[in-house]
Amino acid sequence: MDRATDRPVPGGRRRRAQAAYSLIEMIVACALLTTLAAVSYPVAKYTVKRSKEAELRAHLREMRNAIDEFKRYSDAGLIPIDLGTDGYPAELEILVEGVDLVGMVDFRKKFLRRIPIDPMTGEAEWGLRSYQDEWDSTSWGGENVYDVYSLSAGVGLNGIPYAEW
């Protein structure tokens, strides 16, 4: 029956009942939403880790390219070489501070704008290796900066520790 006109509604049901959801429909909708949330959580978790790993790779590549460019400049004779450094920078900060080029007055060549932050540790602190150190050494000899690596103890999605990247 329609309350406004007191006439029967076709099908014998009230309009108000037609607009409402049943308890079973609500339970099914909640179950579907819960299932979707449970499936999407691991995907979101790995997406965040994958983006941090991509950022780590980019920062390592940026610093290694800056070290290699410094070495190319020193091999070309554009940068004075300190004894015992083999043409590599003595510290990582030298790449940011810049060096005076041979024959140039009032010009400093900078190889990095800043030392990037390690996305795995959240700090701008990196492990260093000198040219005289072993390839897998975890202690820096202090002679020069030949390579950089992450100080994170974590393991990447590929199963390789970040310190070995």
C-alpha positions as a printed Julia matrix, in Angstrom:
165×3 Matrix{Float64}:
  0.0     0.0     0.0
  1.17    3.49   -0.79
  0.75    5.65    2.34
  0.19    8.85    0.45
 -2.67    7.49   -1.64
 -3.61    4.32    0.29
 -3.47    2.4    -2.97
 -1.69   -0.94   -3.36
  1.73   -0.85   -5.02
  2.24   -3.33   -7.89
  4.0    -6.48   -6.64
  2.57   -6.13   -3.16
  5.67   -4.55   -1.61
  6.18   -1.17   -0.12
  8.47    1.36   -1.77
 10.41    1.81    1.43
 11.34   -1.87    1.52
 12.52   -1.71   -2.08
 15.11    1.01   -1.28
 16.69   -0.79    1.69
 19.49   -3.38    1.71
 19.07   -6.74    3.34
 21.47   -8.03    5.97
 22.81  -10.67    3.6
 23.65   -8.05    0.96
 25.54   -6.01    3.55
 27.52   -9.05    4.73
 28.45   -9.99    1.16
 29.58   -6.42    0.4
 31.73   -6.31    3.58
 33.25   -9.7     2.76
 34.16   -8.53   -0.75
 35.74   -5.31    0.55
 37.71   -7.25    3.18
 38.99   -9.68    0.54
 40.06   -6.86   -1.77
 41.86   -5.08    1.08
 43.66   -8.3     2.08
 44.79   -8.89   -1.49
 45.98   -5.33   -2.08
 48.02   -4.97    1.16
 51.0    -7.16    0.11
 51.06   -5.52   -3.29
 51.24   -2.06   -1.69
 53.91   -3.25    0.75
 56.18   -4.51   -2.05
 55.51   -1.41   -4.14
 56.93    0.81   -1.4
 59.99   -1.43   -1.0
 60.51   -1.59   -4.77
 60.41    2.22   -5.05
 62.98    2.58   -2.24
 65.22    0.06   -4.01
 64.94    2.0    -7.26
 65.87    5.18   -5.4
 68.86    3.4    -3.81
 70.07    2.22   -7.24
 69.74    5.75   -8.63
 71.68    7.31   -5.72
 74.46    4.72   -5.96
 74.7     5.24   -9.71
 74.82    9.03   -9.26
 77.65    8.87   -6.71
 79.61    6.24   -8.65
 79.33    8.31  -11.82
 80.61   11.37   -9.92
 83.58    9.36   -8.6
 84.31    8.09  -12.13
 84.09   11.61  -13.57
 86.49   12.87  -10.87
 88.88   10.05  -11.87
 88.59   10.99  -15.59
 89.41   14.61  -14.78
 92.43   13.59  -12.71
 93.66   11.18  -15.41
 93.38   13.98  -17.97
 95.53   16.2   -15.74
 92.76   18.7   -15.01
 92.83   18.02  -11.27
 96.03   17.94   -9.21
 96.51   14.44   -7.78
 97.41   13.95   -4.13
 99.94   11.25   -3.35
 98.36    7.92   -2.47
 94.92    8.73   -3.91
 95.46    7.22   -7.4
 93.33   10.03   -8.83
 90.24    9.25   -6.77
 88.72   11.8    -4.34
 90.15   11.7    -0.82
 86.65   12.06    0.7
 83.08   11.93   -0.57
 82.52   15.56    0.49
 85.11   16.74   -2.08
 82.64   15.82   -4.82
 80.17   18.31   -3.3
 82.63   21.05   -2.32
 84.35   20.95   -5.7
 87.99   21.16   -6.75
 90.07   23.79   -8.52
 90.87   22.82  -12.08
 94.41   23.23  -13.38
 94.75   26.48  -15.33
 91.36   27.86  -14.24
 91.11   30.87  -11.93
 88.13   31.31   -9.6
 86.38   28.17  -10.87
 85.55   25.07   -8.86
 84.28   21.96  -10.56
 81.55   20.28   -8.49
 80.64   16.7    -9.24
 77.61   16.38   -6.93
 75.09   18.93   -5.7
 74.73   17.1    -2.41
 75.39   13.7    -0.93
 72.16   11.75   -1.45
 70.25   10.21    1.44
 70.29    6.44    1.65
 66.58    5.53    1.37
 67.09    2.35    3.38
 68.69    4.02    6.41
 67.25    7.53    6.0
 70.67    9.15    6.46
 73.27   10.7     4.16
 75.86    8.25    5.44
 77.37    5.67    3.09
 79.91    2.91    3.34
 83.15    3.71    1.51
 85.82    1.59   -0.14
 89.22    2.81   -1.27
 91.09    1.61   -4.33
 93.43   -0.38   -2.08
 90.59   -2.21   -0.25
 89.15   -5.57   -1.27
 85.98   -5.44   -3.39
 83.81   -6.76   -0.55
 85.52   -4.9     2.3
 83.28   -3.35    4.93
 85.98   -1.13    6.42
 87.36    1.9     4.64
 91.14    2.13    4.35
 90.93    5.93    4.21
 93.29    6.44    1.27
 90.6     7.54   -1.22
 86.98    6.94   -2.24
 86.8     4.3    -4.95
 83.3     2.97   -4.29
 80.22    3.56   -2.12
 77.64    1.15   -0.72
 74.59    1.22    1.54
 75.06    0.72    5.27
 71.65   -0.94    5.52
 71.57   -4.49    6.89
 68.44   -5.27    4.85
 68.08   -7.63    1.93
 66.57   -6.61   -1.41
 63.65   -8.23   -3.17
 66.21   -9.98   -5.38
 67.76  -11.7    -2.3
 71.02   -9.69   -2.38
 71.92   -7.57    0.68
 71.83   -3.82    0.03
 75.46   -3.53    1.15
 76.48   -5.62   -1.9
 74.67   -3.49   -4.5
